[in-house]
Amino acid sequence: MSSNMKVQQKDEDGEFLQMAALQQNVRTLTNCRIFAGVMAGCIAGLLKIEGLLGVGVFILVTLIHSLMIAAKMEFEVHRHFPKSRDLFVSQFGGGLLSFILFWTLSFDMVHIF
């Protein structure tokens, strides 16, 4: 192992996480959340979905996208993230902001202008 690669112990049971790999996984998950937010915003805006139902579209798309990522990892999420729930709840805010931006943009472009 190279001297510049940092390793952190996850639990007392002997599991270790490579910090560089963990940081890459978090960056990739952030990009996925933003992409899911953009797609959900376009869907909700184009279908003229308003109010809390629009937020429900975002939650549904994010949940489906998280399940697809977990399936790609063969449902061994604990090998890639410190906690398995991180795949479903981490970076939620960044995706929500992207969702709101594209929701209003696509709604305005199609149904107002």
C-alpha positions in Angstrom: 0.0 0.0 0.0 1.4 3.4 -0.8 2.3 5.8 1.9 -0.2 8.5 0.8 -3.3 6.3 0.9 -5.2 6.7 4.2 -7.1 3.8 5.7 -9.6 4.2 8.5 -11.0 1.5 10.7 -14.8 1.3 10.4 -15.7 -0.8 13.5 -14.0 -2.8 16.1 -14.6 -5.9 14.0 -11.6 -5.2 11.8 -13.3 -3.6 8.8 -11.3 -0.9 7.1 -12.3 1.9 4.6 -10.0 3.5 2.2 -10.7 7.2 2.5 -9.9 8.0 -1.1 -12.3 5.4 -2.3 -15.0 6.6 0.1 -14.6 10.2 -1.0 -14.9 9.1 -4.6 -18.1 7.2 -3.8 -19.6 10.3 -2.1 -18.7 12.5 -5.1 -20.3 10.0 -7.4 -23.4 9.8 -5.2 -23.6 13.6 -5.2 -23.6 13.7 -9.0 -26.2 10.9 -9.1 -28.5 12.9 -6.7 -28.2 16.0 -8.9 -29.0 14.0 -12.0 -32.0 12.4 -10.3 -33.2 15.9 -9.2 -32.9 17.2 -12.7 -34.8 14.3 -14.2 -37.5 14.5 -11.5 -37.8 18.2 -12.0 -38.2 17.9 -15.8 -40.8 15.1 -15.3 -42.9 17.1 -12.7 -42.7 20.3 -14.8 -43.6 18.7 -18.1 -46.5 16.8 -16.6 -47.7 20.0 -14.9 -47.5 18.4 -11.4 -47.9 21.1 -8.7 -47.6 21.3 -4.9 -46.7 18.4 -2.6 -47.3 15.9 -5.4 -44.3 17.4 -7.2 -42.1 16.8 -4.2 -43.5 13.2 -4.1 -42.3 12.8 -7.7 -38.8 13.8 -6.5 -38.8 11.4 -3.6 -40.1 8.6 -5.8 -37.5 9.2 -8.5 -34.7 9.5 -5.9 -35.8 6.3 -4.2 -35.9 4.3 -7.5 -32.6 5.7 -8.5 -31.1 4.7 -5.1 -32.5 1.2 -5.6 -30.9 1.0 -9.0 -27.5 2.1 -7.6 -27.9 -0.6 -4.8 -28.7 -3.2 -7.5 -25.6 -2.2 -9.4 -23.6 -2.7 -6.2 -25.2 -6.1 -5.9 -26.9 -4.8 -2.7 -23.6 -4.8 -0.8 -23.9 -1.1 0.1 -21.8 -1.5 3.3 -18.7 -2.2 1.1 -18.9 1.2 -0.5 -20.3 3.5 2.3 -19.9 3.6 6.1 -23.6 3.0 6.6 -26.1 1.4 4.3 -28.6 4.1 4.7 -26.2 6.7 3.3 -27.1 5.5 -0.2 -30.7 6.6 0.4 -30.5 9.7 2.5 -27.0 11.2 1.9 -26.8 14.3 -0.4 -30.6 14.6 -0.5 -30.5 18.5 -0.3 -28.3 19.0 -3.4 -30.7 16.9 -5.4 -33.7 18.8 -4.0 -32.3 22.1 -5.0 -31.6 20.8 -8.6 -35.2 19.4 -8.6 -36.7 22.8 -7.7 -34.7 24.6 -10.3 -35.6 22.3 -13.2 -39.2 21.8 -11.9 -39.9 25.6 -12.2 -37.9 26.0 -15.4 -39.6 23.2 -17.3 -43.0 24.1 -15.9 -42.6 27.8 -17.0 -41.2 27.0 -20.4 -44.0 24.5 -21.3 -47.1 25.8 -19.6 -46.6 29.5 -19.1 -44.7 30.7 -22.2 
